[in-house]
């Protein structure tokens, strides 16, 4: 009962998802908004599949790319102004800050304080070890939403998303690292991506009995 009361408290003060969608529409490009709606719809399906909080899922999905339209210079400036932690890789590739910055904007502009929503927004690109259900849902939905290109492995990842989320996170990170290592310098890959991969690789191996 105590947990329920706390949950209701933050929901009362949190922006309604329909209002948030209208506000997001005003600050992103049409193409970015199409992606965000794709993530929202995919995340909603995953929430129903795995029993996640539906409204929290929708809000996290709508917020996740709120800052993606900012330039690298502005993203870095806004992150510094808010004293957000900035790694060396993020300093060199400021676009990686858009999740952290969107979470900060969520608190400032929309009174979103639920740590699970903010975590899902923060980690939707790189993931992190031991993600919550909502964090895994947004991370997965961002990768598999229907507007994404049909890259190698996508069909299998989309199918696995409705079977086992931990295995899906492993597959996504394996795919991502393989792609980035073959297309950009490995030194520019966020360390959280590697950490997430190793964590879920261990779970994968345990399930396979390795």
Backbone as ProteinMPNN parsed JSONL, in Angstrom:
{"seq_chain_A": "XXXXXXXXXXXXXXXXXXXXXXXXXXXXXXXXXXXXXXXXXXXXXXXXXXXXXXXXXXXXXXXXXXXXXXXXXXXXXXXXXXXXXXXXXXXXXXXXXXXXXXXXXXXXXXXXXXXXXXXXXXXXXXXXXXXXXXXXXXXXXXXXXXXXXXXXXXXXXXXXXXXXXXXXXXXXXXXXXXXXXXXXXXXXXXXXXXXXXXXXXXXXXXXXXX", "coords_chain_A": {"N_chain_A": [[0.821, -1.203, 0.0], [1.978, 1.237, 0.726], [3.845, 1.574, -1.321], [2.1, 1.816, -3.5], [0.827, 4.262, -2.907], [2.967, 6.048, -3.105], [3.561, 5.766, -5.806], [1.219, 6.806, -6.969], [1.476, 9.428, -6.149], [3.662, 10.53, -7.647], [2.612, 10.247, -10.164], [0.406, 11.941, -10.215], [1.601, 14.433, -10.343], [2.904, 14.324, -12.722], [3.322, 14.932, -16.227], [0.653, 14.417, -18.542], [0.503, 11.77, -20.928], [-0.558, 12.287, -23.48], [-0.468, 15.058, -23.648], [2.284, 15.381, -23.44], [3.077, 14.187, -25.841], [2.124, 16.077, -27.685], [3.767, 18.234, -27.066], [6.315, 17.223, -27.609], [6.134, 16.896, -30.362], [6.365, 19.501, -31.259], [9.052, 20.167, -31.065], [10.771, 18.502, -32.455], [11.974, 17.108, -35.583], [9.926, 16.122, -38.431], [10.628, 13.562, -39.337], [12.012, 12.569, -37.106], [9.946, 12.588, -35.251], [8.261, 10.677, -36.338], [9.811, 8.406, -35.889], [9.818, 8.437, -33.062], [7.118, 7.973, -32.488], [6.934, 5.452, -33.566], [8.591, 4.074, -31.775], [7.103, 4.463, -29.446], [4.709, 3.021, -30.024], [5.726, 0.432, -30.414], [6.948, -0.028, -27.937], [4.679, 0.047, -26.344], [3.386, -2.307, -27.123], [5.277, -4.183, -26.212], [5.151, -3.618, -23.503], [2.579, -4.536, -22.866], [2.976, -7.219, -23.412], [4.875, -7.996, -21.463], [3.922, -7.037, -19.076], [4.518, -4.479, -18.077], [4.318, -1.164, -16.593], [1.944, 0.721, -18.196], [1.412, 3.506, -18.817], [3.761, 4.71, -17.873], [5.566, 3.54, -19.623], [4.761, 4.618, -22.107], [5.275, 7.354, -21.697], [8.071, 7.378, -21.25], [8.919, 6.454, -23.761], [8.036, 8.513, -25.461], [9.576, 10.626, -24.551], [12.236, 9.929, -25.014], [13.869, 10.75, -27.227], [13.799, 13.488, -27.115], [15.708, 15.528, -27.093], [17.166, 15.142, -29.355], [17.261, 16.749, -31.593], [18.982, 18.846, -31.084], [22.056, 20.569, -31.756], [25.42, 19.205, -31.767], [27.153, 20.919, -30.403], [25.378, 22.498, -28.886], [24.17, 20.495, -27.377], [26.272, 19.551, -25.797], [26.868, 21.89, -24.41], [24.464, 22.343, -22.986], [24.407, 20.052, -21.407], [26.68, 20.419, -19.808], [25.925, 22.748, -18.478], [23.984, 21.769, -16.825], [25.425, 20.197, -15.199], [25.789, 17.501, -15.811], [27.13, 14.18, -15.818], [29.888, 13.671, -17.934], [31.499, 11.667, -20.116], [34.754, 10.913, -21.561], [34.403, 9.881, -24.123], [31.803, 10.783, -24.649], [32.3, 13.503, -24.613], [33.746, 13.76, -26.933], [31.923, 12.816, -28.74], [29.229, 14.263, -28.738], [26.52, 13.732, -29.325], [25.845, 11.422, -28.059], [24.957, 12.182, -25.617], [22.283, 12.698, -25.64], [20.272, 11.157, -24.425], [20.712, 11.333, -21.615], [20.388, 14.087, -21.394], [17.733, 14.43, -22.248], [16.393, 13.147, -20.164], [17.011, 14.916, -18.098], [15.681, 17.216, -19.024], [13.12, 16.209, -18.901], [12.614, 16.127, -16.169], [12.855, 18.864, -15.525], [11.11, 20.328, -17.269], [8.716, 18.884, -17.438], [8.072, 17.789, -15.034], [8.68, 15.137, -14.423], [9.546, 12.643, -12.363], [9.845, 10.012, -11.743], [12.099, 7.446, -11.181], [12.459, 5.159, -12.775], [11.375, 5.745, -15.294], [13.029, 7.912, -15.998], [15.474, 6.608, -15.994], [15.096, 4.794, -18.09], [14.948, 6.544, -20.248], [17.47, 7.766, -20.104], [19.264, 5.623, -20.628], [18.611, 4.557, -23.108], [20.026, 4.337, -25.501], [22.663, 3.189, -25.197], [22.232, 1.243, -23.299], [22.641, -0.52, -20.158], [24.281, -2.486, -17.609], [22.185, -4.864, -15.884], [19.511, -3.835, -16.359], [16.254, -2.434, -15.708], [12.874, -3.697, -16.214], [11.368, -1.773, -17.676], [13.443, -0.184, -18.679], [14.728, -2.045, -20.365], [12.671, -2.448, -22.199], [12.323, 0.085, -23.497], [14.888, 0.453, -24.55], [14.97, -1.736, -26.311], [12.707, -1.255, -27.961], [13.472, 1.118, -29.211], [15.389, 0.205, -30.935], [14.139, -1.689, -32.599], [11.833, -0.624, -33.725], [9.254, -0.095, -36.257], [10.085, 1.698, -38.294], [12.772, 1.459, -38.596], [15.658, 0.481, -40.543], [15.888, -2.624, -42.318], [18.253, -4.197, -41.205], [21.01, -6.6, -41.156], [20.171, -9.331, -39.085], [18.011, -8.097, -37.876], [15.405, -9.148, -38.223], [15.441, -11.505, -36.693], [15.962, -10.416, -34.173], [13.695, -8.834, -33.73], [11.747, -10.825, -33.554], [12.634, -12.228, -31.287], [12.242, -10.302, -29.346], [9.704, -10.509, -28.297], [9.799, -12.769, -26.895], [12.003, -13.147, -25.1], [13.403, -10.735, -23.27], [15.928, -10.205, -22.122], [17.647, -11.803, -23.645], [17.201, -10.536, -26.043], [18.323, -7.977, -25.599], [20.992, -8.717, -25.389], [21.414, -9.669, -28.032], [20.958, -7.322, -29.518], [23.044, -5.616, -28.617], [25.269, -7.118, -29.376], [24.958, -7.054, -32.149], [25.106, -4.29, -32.577], [27.706, -3.577, -31.671], [29.256, -5.108, -33.422], [28.583, -3.89, -35.86], [29.439, -1.187, -35.428], [32.159, -1.502, -34.903], [33.051, -2.254, -37.373], [32.518, -0.067, -38.926], [33.168, 2.373, -37.762], [35.728, 3.865, -35.676], [36.673, 1.714, -33.084], [37.316, 2.85, -30.699], [35.583, 4.919, -30.361], [33.217, 3.935, -29.484], [30.768, 3.899, -27.012], [31.589, 3.112, -23.678], [29.639, 2.023, -22.069], [28.111, 0.53, -23.771], [29.711, -1.691, -24.325], [29.896, -2.688, -21.681], [27.242, -3.339, -21.173], [26.833, -5.287, -23.114], [28.633, -7.339, -22.229], [27.508, -7.99, -19.764], [24.94, -8.992, -20.434], [25.69, -10.961, -22.16], [26.812, -12.813, -20.439], [24.508, -13.665, -19.109], [23.184, -14.781, -21.277], [24.968, -16.917, -21.837], [24.735, -18.4, -19.487], [22.087, -19.253, -19.664], [22.321, -20.875, -21.847], [23.841, -22.798, -20.804], [26.58, -22.641, -20.828]], "CA_chain_A": [[0.0, 0.0, 0.0], [2.866, 2.397, 0.752], [4.389, 1.704, -2.674], [1.028, 2.319, -4.352], [0.624, 5.678, -2.628], [4.097, 6.784, -3.673], [3.386, 5.751, -7.251], [0.166, 7.746, -7.304], [1.954, 10.782, -5.906], [4.417, 11.067, -8.777], [1.77, 10.287, -11.355], [-0.449, 13.116, -10.153], [2.376, 15.613, -10.708], [3.586, 14.079, -13.982], [2.58, 15.33, -17.413], [-0.137, 13.405, -19.235], [1.221, 11.319, -22.115], [-1.088, 12.957, -24.676], [0.082, 16.409, -23.634], [3.706, 15.242, -23.742], [3.209, 13.931, -27.275], [1.943, 17.354, -28.385], [4.949, 19.064, -26.826], [7.433, 16.618, -28.337], [5.909, 17.178, -31.783], [6.759, 20.881, -31.553], [10.501, 20.422, -30.949], [11.561, 17.561, -33.251], [11.637, 17.072, -37.012], [8.875, 15.16, -38.778], [11.231, 12.236, -39.39], [12.291, 12.153, -35.732], [8.665, 12.319, -34.596], [7.808, 9.385, -36.859], [10.571, 7.404, -35.131], [9.355, 8.441, -31.674], [5.814, 7.295, -32.45], [7.23, 4.036, -33.777], [9.082, 3.551, -30.498], [5.967, 4.446, -28.515], [3.805, 1.92, -30.35], [6.439, -0.822, -30.165], [7.098, -0.156, -26.484], [3.359, -0.271, -25.794], [3.174, -3.742, -27.359], [6.153, -4.91, -25.297], [4.621, -3.434, -22.142], [1.46, -5.471, -22.715], [3.524, -8.578, -23.416], [5.641, -8.32, -20.254], [3.247, -6.548, -17.877], [5.105, -3.236, -17.568], [3.391, -0.05, -16.406], [1.662, 1.189, -19.548], [1.587, 4.952, -18.93], [5.188, 4.994, -17.717], [6.207, 3.115, -20.869], [4.446, 5.595, -23.148], [5.971, 8.606, -21.395], [9.498, 7.173, -21.514], [9.103, 6.351, -25.206], [7.85, 9.836, -26.047], [10.623, 11.544, -24.097], [13.604, 9.422, -25.174], [14.647, 11.509, -28.217], [13.344, 14.878, -27.026], [16.827, 16.449, -27.337], [17.958, 14.669, -30.499], [17.365, 17.811, -32.586], [20.002, 19.818, -30.723], [23.372, 20.378, -32.35], [26.404, 18.655, -30.84], [27.657, 22.015, -29.572], [24.35, 22.868, -27.922], [23.964, 19.369, -26.476], [27.381, 19.563, -24.856], [26.699, 23.077, -23.571], [23.325, 22.135, -22.081], [24.8, 19.017, -20.442], [27.601, 21.04, -18.868], [25.177, 23.709, -17.661], [23.227, 20.999, -15.834], [26.416, 19.418, -14.443], [25.612, 16.08, -16.071], [28.416, 13.497, -16.019], [30.257, 13.588, -19.344], [32.699, 10.855, -20.29], [35.641, 11.34, -22.64], [33.765, 9.517, -25.391], [30.678, 11.707, -24.845], [32.897, 14.802, -24.932], [34.157, 13.701, -28.335], [30.723, 12.484, -29.528], [28.172, 14.812, -27.87], [25.189, 13.186, -29.604], [25.595, 10.348, -27.099], [24.393, 12.779, -24.402], [20.883, 13.099, -25.804], [19.425, 10.446, -23.474], [20.888, 11.99, -20.312], [19.823, 15.43, -21.46], [16.279, 14.295, -22.308], [15.942, 12.846, -18.81], [17.097, 16.167, -17.343], [14.579, 18.054, -19.49], [11.886, 15.621, -18.389], [12.437, 16.595, -14.78], [12.72, 20.319, -15.473], [10.004, 20.864, -18.05], [7.479, 18.118, -17.365], [7.891, 17.296, -13.666], [8.79, 13.677, -14.404], [10.532, 12.305, -11.323], [9.938, 8.565, -11.555], [13.45, 7.04, -11.573], [12.447, 4.132, -13.815], [11.18, 6.456, -16.557], [14.238, 8.681, -16.28], [16.515, 5.637, -16.328], [14.824, 4.264, -19.428], [15.315, 7.6, -21.195], [18.92, 7.957, -20.034], [20.048, 4.492, -21.125], [17.957, 3.905, -24.247], [20.946, 4.13, -26.621], [23.765, 2.272, -24.871], [21.885, 0.256, -22.296], [23.539, -0.635, -19.014], [24.076, -3.781, -16.947], [21.074, -5.023, -14.936], [18.425, -2.897, -16.629], [14.899, -2.761, -15.269], [11.985, -4.099, -17.302], [11.062, -0.614, -18.509], [14.666, 0.192, -19.393], [14.916, -2.992, -21.469], [11.614, -2.236, -23.194], [12.619, 1.275, -24.296], [16.116, 0.131, -25.28], [14.61, -2.652, -27.399], [11.778, -0.593, -28.885], [14.232, 2.099, -29.982], [16.17, -0.518, -31.948], [13.354, -2.532, -33.515], [10.581, -0.009, -34.189], [9.059, -0.452, -37.665], [10.715, 2.611, -39.238], [14.186, 1.127, -38.716], [16.039, -0.3, -41.717], [16.001, -4.061, -42.106], [19.67, -4.545, -41.196], [21.219, -8.017, -40.83], [19.835, -9.719, -37.721], [16.838, -7.401, -37.347], [14.234, -10.033, -38.211], [15.578, -12.405, -35.541], [15.862, -9.61, -32.956], [12.286, -8.464, -33.559], [11.019, -12.012, -33.094], [13.069, -12.534, -29.926], [11.779, -9.259, -28.431], [8.453, -10.928, -27.665], [10.056, -14.064, -26.253], [12.957, -13.03, -23.997], [14.001, -9.407, -23.382], [17.356, -10.254, -21.806], [18.306, -12.333, -24.839], [17.094, -9.489, -27.058], [19.331, -6.96, -25.294], [22.275, -9.325, -25.791], [21.485, -9.701, -29.494], [21.077, -5.947, -30.0], [24.388, -5.111, -28.354], [26.197, -7.866, -30.24], [24.779, -6.499, -33.489], [25.567, -2.9, -32.576], [29.166, -3.547, -31.565], [29.79, -5.62, -34.683], [28.414, -2.855, -36.891], [30.267, -0.014, -35.142], [33.58, -1.85, -35.038], [33.361, -2.375, -38.797], [32.21, 1.158, -39.659], [33.84, 3.495, -37.108], [36.783, 3.453, -34.764], [36.158, 1.066, -31.873], [37.57, 3.732, -29.551], [34.498, 5.881, -30.237], [32.033, 3.246, -28.972], [30.575, 4.182, -25.594], [31.958, 1.969, -22.836], [28.424, 1.41, -21.525], [27.67, -0.473, -24.74], [30.496, -2.89, -24.039], [29.51, -3.197, -20.362], [25.919, -3.959, -21.328], [27.028, -6.519, -23.879], [29.262, -8.36, -21.393], [26.555, -8.405, -18.725], [23.88, -9.833, -21.004], [26.352, -12.134, -22.724], [26.913, -13.776, -19.332], [23.17, -14.237, -18.921], [22.983, -15.642, -22.456], [25.769, -18.132, -21.668], [24.133, -19.171, -18.39], [20.871, -19.894, -20.173], [22.736, -21.91, -22.797], [24.591, -23.802, -20.058], [28.009, -22.539, -21.133]], "C_chain_A": [[0.86, 1.261, 0.0], [3.423, 2.653, -0.639], [3.342, 2.293, -3.609], [0.814, 3.808, -4.144], [1.736, 6.537, -3.219], [3.953, 6.875, -5.187], [2.334, 6.757, -7.682], [0.618, 9.184, -7.131], [2.71, 11.327, -7.102], [3.584, 11.118, -10.036], [0.882, 11.522, -11.379], [0.293, 14.348, -10.653], [3.024, 15.488, -12.084], [2.699, 14.46, -15.156], [1.823, 14.146, -18.014], [0.555, 13.039, -20.552], [0.721, 11.999, -23.392], [-0.559, 14.38, -24.783], [1.571, 16.37, -23.972], [3.915, 15.006, -25.237], [3.056, 15.218, -28.072], [3.182, 18.236, -28.249], [6.167, 18.528, -27.566], [7.333, 16.949, -29.825], [6.435, 18.556, -32.183], [8.268, 21.094, -31.618], [11.368, 19.459, -31.766], [11.12, 17.624, -34.708], [10.538, 16.033, -37.262], [9.422, 13.734, -38.79], [11.519, 11.707, -37.996], [10.996, 11.807, -35.006], [8.094, 10.985, -35.055], [8.509, 8.246, -36.115], [10.05, 7.301, -33.703], [8.016, 7.724, -31.546], [5.996, 5.799, -32.705], [7.728, 3.374, -32.508], [7.944, 3.444, -29.49], [5.06, 3.245, -28.773], [4.452, 0.56, -30.074], [6.583, -1.074, -28.67], [5.772, -0.513, -25.826], [3.055, -1.758, -25.966], [4.021, -4.587, -26.403], [5.674, -4.791, -23.853], [3.456, -4.38, -21.886], [1.956, -6.907, -22.646], [4.141, -8.946, -22.068], [5.034, -7.75, -18.969], [3.88, -5.316, -17.255], [4.028, -2.176, -17.403], [3.192, 0.657, -17.753], [1.922, 2.681, -19.714], [3.052, 5.344, -18.798], [5.948, 4.635, -18.988], [5.994, 4.139, -21.964], [5.221, 6.881, -22.926], [7.465, 8.476, -21.671], [9.77, 7.127, -23.015], [8.987, 7.719, -25.877], [9.011, 10.776, -25.728], [12.008, 11.185, -24.603], [14.464, 10.22, -26.159], [14.283, 12.989, -28.222], [14.455, 15.856, -27.409], [17.632, 16.098, -28.583], [18.141, 15.753, -31.56], [18.413, 18.863, -32.28], [21.304, 19.53, -31.456], [24.314, 19.783, -31.313], [26.9, 19.73, -29.873], [26.645, 22.389, -28.489], [24.113, 21.745, -26.909], [25.039, 19.332, -25.393], [27.256, 20.733, -23.894], [25.592, 22.88, -22.547], [23.655, 21.084, -21.02], [25.738, 19.594, -19.382], [26.875, 21.998, -17.931], [24.397, 23.006, -16.558], [24.122, 20.087, -15.001], [26.179, 17.917, -14.587], [26.982, 15.426, -16.229], [28.688, 13.312, -17.504], [31.563, 12.802, -19.46], [33.55, 11.419, -21.427], [35.015, 11.045, -23.999], [32.581, 10.425, -25.687], [31.176, 13.106, -25.182], [33.25, 14.861, -26.42], [32.983, 13.419, -29.271], [29.49, 12.949, -28.763], [26.768, 14.272, -28.128], [24.833, 12.055, -28.637], [24.959, 10.86, -25.81], [22.886, 12.977, -24.492], [19.928, 12.376, -24.855], [19.494, 11.077, -22.087], [20.205, 13.352, -20.288], [18.301, 15.393, -21.521], [15.699, 13.974, -20.935], [15.959, 14.104, -17.941], [15.978, 17.12, -17.74], [13.245, 17.531, -18.968], [11.578, 16.064, -16.974], [12.128, 18.086, -14.749], [11.419, 20.817, -16.09], [8.664, 20.189, -17.768], [7.234, 17.473, -16.003], [7.866, 15.775, -13.592], [9.903, 13.314, -13.423], [10.686, 10.808, -11.11], [11.295, 8.063, -12.051], [13.482, 5.99, -12.678], [12.249, 4.754, -15.193], [12.458, 7.184, -16.948], [15.4, 7.761, -16.639], [16.337, 5.085, -17.726], [15.207, 5.268, -20.504], [16.83, 7.748, -21.255], [19.684, 6.881, -20.78], [19.515, 3.871, -22.411], [18.9, 3.633, -25.415], [21.996, 3.069, -26.323], [23.331, 1.085, -24.036], [22.843, 0.341, -21.126], [23.338, -2.016, -18.409], [22.861, -3.728, -16.017], [19.979, -3.981, -15.141], [17.106, -3.39, -16.045], [14.077, -3.201, -16.473], [11.707, -2.926, -18.233], [12.286, -0.166, -19.302], [14.929, -0.744, -20.573], [13.889, -2.778, -22.572], [11.939, -1.042, -24.085], [13.878, 1.066, -25.126], [15.8, -0.73, -26.503], [13.728, -1.975, -28.43], [12.487, 0.423, -29.766], [14.971, 1.429, -31.131], [15.287, -1.182, -32.999], [12.123, -1.863, -34.096], [10.48, -0.082, -35.718], [9.693, 0.482, -38.675], [12.206, 2.348, -39.416], [14.448, 0.312, -39.986], [16.165, -1.781, -41.351], [17.458, -4.482, -42.246], [19.829, -6.026, -40.892], [20.937, -8.297, -39.354], [18.569, -9.1, -37.181], [15.622, -8.318, -37.237], [14.266, -10.953, -36.989], [15.422, -11.638, -34.222], [14.41, -9.222, -32.689], [11.462, -9.653, -33.054], [11.355, -12.323, -31.639], [12.519, -11.529, -28.911], [10.505, -9.66, -27.693], [8.573, -12.302, -27.007], [10.898, -13.903, -24.998], [13.688, -11.695, -24.14], [15.494, -9.412, -23.078], [18.154, -10.77, -23.005], [18.282, -11.294, -25.954], [18.139, -8.411, -26.851], [20.718, -7.461, -25.688], [22.443, -9.28, -27.311], [21.663, -8.3, -30.069], [22.498, -5.425, -29.809], [25.435, -5.83, -29.195], [26.15, -7.313, -31.656], [25.378, -5.093, -33.583], [27.083, -2.816, -32.554], [29.802, -4.044, -32.86], [29.71, -4.585, -35.794], [29.374, -1.69, -36.673], [31.749, -0.307, -35.302], [33.998, -1.957, -36.503], [33.158, -1.075, -39.57], [32.865, 2.396, -39.061], [34.947, 2.96, -36.216], [36.177, 2.861, -33.501], [36.332, 1.951, -30.65], [36.459, 4.746, -29.35], [33.206, 5.244, -29.735], [31.935, 3.492, -27.468], [30.865, 2.933, -24.765], [30.734, 1.284, -22.238], [27.883, 0.334, -22.47], [28.41, -1.781, -24.52], [30.089, -3.525, -22.704], [28.167, -3.931, -20.432], [26.034, -5.284, -22.06], [27.596, -7.636, -23.009], [28.293, -8.881, -20.336], [25.51, -9.368, -19.297], [24.441, -11.035, -21.761], [26.487, -13.216, -21.652], [25.572, -14.443, -19.068], [22.848, -15.199, -20.061], [23.701, -16.972, -22.272], [25.204, -19.021, -20.56], [22.897, -19.915, -18.854], [21.197, -21.041, -21.133], [23.527, -23.027, -22.099], [26.058, -23.787, -20.332], [28.806, -22.084, -19.915]], "O_chain_A": [[0.514, 2.246, -0.652], [3.473, 3.796, -1.094], [3.651, 3.167, -4.419], [0.638, 4.545, -5.115], [1.485, 7.612, -3.762], [4.192, 7.926, -5.78], [2.532, 7.485, -8.654], [0.193, 10.065, -7.878], [2.451, 12.447, -7.542], [3.831, 11.959, -10.9], [0.632, 12.089, -12.443], [-0.295, 15.209, -11.308], [3.631, 16.444, -12.566], [1.477, 14.328, -15.091], [2.304, 13.014, -17.992], [1.127, 13.905, -21.214], [1.515, 12.258, -24.297], [-0.241, 14.853, -25.875], [2.064, 17.225, -24.707], [4.835, 15.57, -25.831], [3.786, 15.43, -29.04], [3.592, 18.901, -29.201], [6.964, 19.304, -28.093], [8.34, 17.247, -30.468], [6.892, 18.751, -33.309], [8.723, 22.097, -32.168], [12.591, 19.595, -31.764], [10.041, 18.125, -35.026], [10.262, 15.182, -36.416], [8.765, 12.808, -38.314], [11.298, 10.528, -37.723], [10.949, 10.847, -34.236], [7.511, 10.247, -34.261], [7.883, 7.248, -35.757], [9.862, 6.199, -33.189], [7.803, 6.958, -30.607], [5.289, 4.976, -32.122], [7.341, 2.248, -32.194], [7.836, 2.454, -28.768], [4.687, 2.535, -27.839], [3.801, -0.351, -29.563], [6.368, -2.189, -28.194], [5.737, -1.283, -24.867], [2.527, -2.395, -25.055], [3.545, -5.58, -25.854], [5.777, -5.74, -23.076], [3.355, -4.963, -20.806], [1.411, -7.72, -21.9], [3.961, -10.063, -21.582], [5.578, -7.962, -17.885], [3.795, -5.119, -16.043], [2.955, -2.273, -17.997], [4.15, 1.129, -18.366], [2.592, 3.082, -20.665], [3.533, 6.211, -19.527], [6.871, 5.347, -19.384], [6.933, 4.495, -22.675], [5.769, 7.442, -23.875], [8.063, 9.374, -22.266], [10.752, 7.703, -23.484], [9.77, 8.038, -26.772], [9.378, 11.619, -26.545], [12.886, 12.047, -24.626], [15.669, 10.353, -25.947], [14.448, 13.665, -29.237], [14.176, 16.906, -27.988], [18.675, 16.702, -28.834], [19.084, 15.684, -32.348], [18.709, 19.697, -33.135], [21.617, 18.375, -31.743], [24.04, 19.848, -30.115], [27.049, 19.482, -28.676], [27.004, 22.573, -27.326], [23.882, 22.006, -25.729], [24.745, 19.109, -24.218], [27.508, 20.586, -22.698], [25.76, 23.212, -21.373], [23.234, 21.208, -19.87], [25.602, 19.291, -18.197], [27.171, 22.055, -16.737], [24.173, 23.572, -15.489], [23.633, 19.297, -14.193], [26.34, 17.155, -13.634], [27.907, 16.065, -16.729], [27.822, 12.85, -18.246], [32.602, 13.23, -18.957], [33.108, 12.3, -22.164], [35.09, 11.864, -24.915], [32.366, 10.804, -26.839], [30.538, 13.819, -25.958], [33.072, 15.889, -27.073], [33.039, 13.745, -30.457], [28.774, 12.125, -28.194], [25.912, 14.342, -27.246], [23.656, 11.766, -28.422], [24.476, 10.07, -24.999], [22.266, 13.386, -23.511], [18.88, 12.922, -24.511], [18.466, 11.325, -21.458], [19.544, 13.724, -19.319], [17.642, 16.235, -20.911], [14.631, 14.475, -20.581], [15.046, 14.334, -17.149], [15.386, 17.767, -16.877], [12.351, 18.309, -18.633], [10.43, 16.339, -16.626], [11.235, 18.52, -14.023], [10.714, 21.632, -15.495], [7.611, 20.822, -17.845], [6.292, 16.698, -15.841], [7.125, 15.196, -12.798], [11.068, 13.647, -13.644], [11.571, 10.378, -10.37], [11.615, 8.236, -13.227], [14.444, 5.939, -13.444], [12.888, 4.334, -16.158], [12.915, 7.087, -18.087], [16.219, 8.098, -17.494], [17.308, 4.924, -18.466], [15.73, 4.891, -21.552], [17.405, 7.846, -22.34], [20.646, 7.179, -21.488], [19.924, 2.767, -22.773], [18.602, 2.776, -26.247], [22.194, 2.15, -27.118], [23.979, 0.038, -24.054], [23.747, 1.177, -21.108], [22.319, -2.656, -18.67], [22.55, -2.686, -15.44], [19.569, -3.318, -14.188], [16.874, -4.591, -15.906], [14.526, -3.092, -17.614], [11.802, -3.069, -19.452], [12.169, 0.192, -20.474], [15.309, -0.292, -21.653], [14.209, -2.912, -23.753], [11.84, -1.145, -25.308], [13.924, 1.466, -26.29], [16.306, -0.478, -27.596], [13.962, -2.097, -29.632], [12.146, 0.575, -30.939], [15.154, 2.032, -32.188], [15.656, -1.229, -34.172], [11.421, -2.481, -34.897], [11.502, -0.127, -36.402], [9.833, 0.098, -39.836], [12.84, 2.944, -40.287], [13.591, -0.442, -40.445], [16.504, -2.131, -40.221], [17.858, -5.049, -43.263], [18.885, -6.658, -40.417], [21.415, -7.575, -38.479], [18.082, -9.521, -36.132], [14.89, -8.259, -36.249], [13.246, -11.157, -36.331], [14.825, -12.143, -33.272], [13.95, -9.278, -31.548], [10.577, -9.485, -32.216], [10.467, -12.642, -30.848], [12.348, -11.868, -27.74], [10.26, -9.195, -26.579], [7.577, -12.911, -26.617], [10.562, -14.452, -23.949], [14.51, -11.541, -25.044], [16.251, -8.687, -23.722], [19.211, -10.231, -23.334], [19.237, -11.184, -26.723], [18.776, -7.971, -27.808], [21.518, -6.716, -26.253], [23.499, -8.894, -27.811], [22.437, -8.111, -31.007], [23.085, -4.86, -30.73], [26.385, -5.208, -29.671], [27.19, -7.127, -32.289], [26.066, -4.759, -34.548], [27.679, -2.068, -33.329], [30.777, -3.463, -33.339], [30.649, -4.421, -36.573], [30.045, -1.251, -37.607], [32.507, 0.537, -35.779], [35.169, -1.77, -36.832], [33.567, -0.97, -40.726], [33.096, 3.372, -39.773], [35.081, 1.751, -36.027], [35.266, 3.446, -32.915], [35.589, 1.824, -29.676], [36.382, 5.375, -28.294], [32.201, 5.938, -29.576], [32.912, 3.313, -26.74], [30.435, 1.833, -25.112], [30.781, 0.092, -21.932], [27.278, -0.644, -22.032], [27.806, -2.854, -24.529], [29.954, -4.745, -22.606], [27.985, -4.992, -19.835], [25.414, -6.277, -21.679], [27.097, -8.761, -23.045], [28.265, -10.078, -20.05], [25.235, -10.419, -18.719], [23.733, -12.018, -21.975], [26.296, -14.4, -21.933], [25.51, -15.65, -18.83], [22.312, -16.285, -19.842], [23.125, -18.032, -22.518], [25.197, -20.246, -20.683], [22.682, -21.069, -18.484], [20.468, -22.029, -21.225], [23.842, -24.054, -22.701], [26.742, -24.787, -20.109], [30.027, -21.944, -19.992]]}, "name": "protein", "num_of_chains": 1, "seq": "XXXXXXXXXXXXXXXXXXXXXXXXXXXXXXXXXXXXXXXXXXXXXXXXXXXXXXXXXXXXXXXXXXXXXXXXXXXXXXXXXXXXXXXXXXXXXXXXXXXXXXXXXXXXXXXXXXXXXXXXXXXXXXXXXXXXXXXXXXXXXXXXXXXXXXXXXXXXXXXXXXXXXXXXXXXXXXXXXXXXXXXXXXXXXXXXXXXXXXXXXXXXXXXXXX"}
